[in-house]
């Protein structure tokens, strides 16, 4: 996804749901990124998913666990 690109709301909802569920489940960052990349419904965000920083995902997982 590039600046100015629009993504369908259903795709964004799917992304947010998938990401949050995996963070809540305490999945490893590598597994989270791999699952997002493997989901065909998230294809419009494939480039974004591929660029996810594993350390950032680990921090997000820790923050979600504290909620």
ABEGO torsion letter per residue (X at the ends): XBBGBBBBAAAAAAAAAAAAAAAAAGBBAAAAAAAAAABAAAAAAAAAAAABBAAAAAAAAAAAAAX
